[in-house]
Amino acid sequence: MTSTKSIIFDLGNVIVPFSLDRGYQAFARLLGLSPNTVAAHLQNSPIYSQYEAGQLSTTEFHASIQKLLQIDFELATLREAWNAIFHPQTSLSDELVLALKKRYRLVLLSNTNELHFEWLRERFPLLGHFSAFTLSHEVGAMKPDPKIFAAAIAHAQCRPEECFYTDDIANYVEAARTHGILAETFTDEAKLRTDLIRHGIAF
């Protein structure tokens, strides 16, 4: 049996829960638009995925979203509305993450963007326990692209089969498995603890 050396976590809805509706409502409140209008514009535009894939800088994204919504607003307003999607509490306990940190190298693997990640690092000390961050906007590729999984394995500093990965999106779990990574779908901390124990991962 291969021993695990690194635990790789997804970010959104694994470490920090989020809801896009919270963001639509924040945009609506700050800009005087209806949530449905904001949602329709954002859902039908490629700029969100372009920003997360590193194809747009934050400055370019700000300009693009102003054009998309046909209203001018400050970057500070974008930062507030854009990050309103996140809930104030993490999904995982400090206790579990600290216990895992003592035994394994912790790596974050996330489809995310500069505004989100900077905001989350400022507010969630839990992220300070990670040794490496594999972020789509820095890698220039989004899950399930093989390029981002290769980057995560490199950050794990071990073989794929020595990594355990958890993600709330089943397709990304399956993609990880194709790279030889031991992976399980995340629903909550109780299931994660069960999965870790089942795979012989001590904490």
VENCOR-V413829 format. One record per run of one state. SS is the DSSP state (A for helix, B for strand, O for the rest). FROM is the first residue (numbers start at 1). LEN is the number of residues. If there is no record, write none. Layout:
[[SS | FROM | LEN] [SS | FROM | LEN]]
//
This chain:
[[O | 1 | 5] [B | 6 | 4] [O | 10 | 2] [B | 12 | 1] [O | 13 | 3] [B | 16 | 3] [O | 19 | 1] [A | 20 | 12] [O | 32 | 3] [A | 35 | 9] [O | 44 | 3] [A | 47 | 6] [O | 53 | 5] [A | 58 | 12] [O | 70 | 5] [A | 75 | 11] [B | 86 | 5] [O | 91 | 3] [A | 94 | 8] [O | 102 | 3] [B | 105 | 6] [O | 111 | 3] [A | 114 | 10] [O | 124 | 1] [A | 125 | 5] [O | 130 | 2] [B | 132 | 4] [A | 136 | 4] [O | 140 | 6] [A | 146 | 11] [O | 157 | 3] [A | 160 | 3] [B | 163 | 5] [O | 168 | 2] [A | 170 | 9] [O | 179 | 3] [B | 182 | 4] [O | 186 | 3] [A | 189 | 10] [O | 199 | 5]]
//
